[in-house]
Amino acid sequence: MIGPVFEVAADSYDRFMGRYSGPLAANFIAFAGVQPGWRVLDVGAGPGALTSALVDMLGAGSVAAADPSPPFVEANRERHPGVDVRLAGAEDMPFADGAFDAALAQLVVQFMSDPVRGVSEMARVTRPGGVVAACVWDFGTGRSPLSAIWGVAAEMDPSVEDEGDRVGVRPGQLADVFERAGLDAVEESEVSVTVEHESFDAWWQPMTFGVGPAGAWLARQPPEIQDRVRERCRDLYPDAPGIRTAVAWAARGRAAPR
C-alpha cells in the first residue's frame, strides 16, 4: 500500500502532517455521519490522528485501526490503549465481514496500491447499510497543505512526479472509486481545516523531515536546491504568523447488502 516514505518516526509525521490531519479528523467524522454507539475502523490510521478523534467520541473499545507502517502501528498502540490496532494494508483487512458500523480512511486512498480493492475491503468489513468514507487532499486545484512545495518543485523540474496524479486528488475521482467498489448512495463533497503557523520556519521545518512523497523529494535534493525551494516558498508564504486553509475531497457511501 505504501513505500518507505512513511517508514518514519511518528513524531516526525505528527509535525509534518499531523498539524493538519489532527484538526481535520473532527470535520471528516462529521461528514461521515458517525454516530455514538457505533464501532468504527480507521483504515490507514498512521500514528493515530483520526483514531484519537474517534476514541474521544466513541471510547477505545469501539475503535479499531490498521496501518502498514510498523512505526505508526507501534505509536498508535502506545497512544490509544484499548484500541485494536493491527499491522495491515487497506487491500487486505484482517477483520471479519460486517464487523463495523463504519470504516473511514483519512488521507490514505491516494496511497493504496489498488484503491478500488482497498475501498471494497472497507465495505466488506462494514455491515450492510453501514458507512464507508474517505478523504484526500485536493492536490488537483492546489488547495492541499503541500501544494506550495510541489508547485516550487515543478518550477524547478517540470518532470517531477508530484501527488497531482494520484487517485482522489481531483473532483469526482473518489466518488468514481466508491462506485466501482460497489458502494450504494455515493456522495462527494469537501472538508477543510484551517491551521495557524507562528512563523514561516514553523511551517517549513517539518517539510525537511523526509516524510511522505514531498518530504522524500526534498530530502533527495542537494543543499543548494533545498535552500532555493525554501526561499521560493517564503515568497509564496510571506506572512507570519500565517493562517493556512487546506481542503480535501471527501466521499461517503453505504455498504451494499451481501
Residue, then its C-alpha position, 0 to 999 in steps of 0.5 A: m500500500i505504501g513505500p518507505v516514505f512513511e517508514v518514519a518516526a511518528d513524531s516526525y509525521d505528527r509535525f509534518m502532517g499531523r498539524y493538519s490531519g489532527p484538526l481535520a479528523a473532527n470535520f471528516i467524522a462529521f461528514a461521515g455521519v458517525q454516530p455514538g454507539w457505533r464501532v468504527l475502523d480507521v483504515g490507514a490510521g498512521p500514528g493515530a490522528l483520526t483514531s484519537a478523534l474517534v476514541d474521544m467520541l466513541g471510547a477505545g473499545s469501539v475503535a479499531a485501526a490498521d496501518p502498514s507502517p510498523p512505526f505508526v502501528e507501534a505509536n498508535r498502540e502506545r497512544h490509544p490503549g484499548v484500541d485494536v490496532r493491527l499491522a495491515g494494508a487497506e487491500d487486505m483487512p484482517f477483520a471479519d465481514g460486517a464487523f463495523d458500523a463504519a470504516l473511514a480512511q483519512l488521507v490514505v486512498q491516494f496511497m493504496s496500491d489498488p484503491v478500488r480493492g482497498v475501498s471494497e475491503m472497507a465495505r466488506v468489513t462494514r455491515p450492510g447499510g453501514v458507512v464507508a468514507a474517505c478523504v484526500w487532499d485536493f492536490g488537483t486545484g492546489r488547495s492541499p497543505l503541500s501544494a506550495i512545495w510541489g508547485v516550487a518543485a515543478e518550477m524547478d523540474p517540470s518532470v517531477e512526479d508530484e501527488g497531482d496524479r494520484v487517485g482522489v486528488r481531483p473532483g469526482q475521482l473518489a466518488d468514481v472509486f466508491e462506485r466501482a467498489g460497489l458502494d450504494a448512495v455515493e456522495e462527494s463533497e469537501v472538508s477543510v481545516t484551517v491551521e495557524h503557523e507562528s512563523f514561516d520556519a514553523w511551517w517549513q521545518p517539518m517539510t525537511f523531515g523526509v516524510g511522505p512523497a514531498g518530504a522524500w523529494l526534498a530530502r533527495q535534493p542537494p543543499e543548494i536546491q533545498d535552500r532555493v525551494r525554501e526561499r521560493c516558498r517564503d515568497l509564496y508564504p510571506d506572512a507570519p504568523g500565517i493562517r493556512t486553509a487546506v481542503a480535501w475531497a471527501a466521499r461517503g457511501r453505504a455498504a451494499p447488502r451481501 
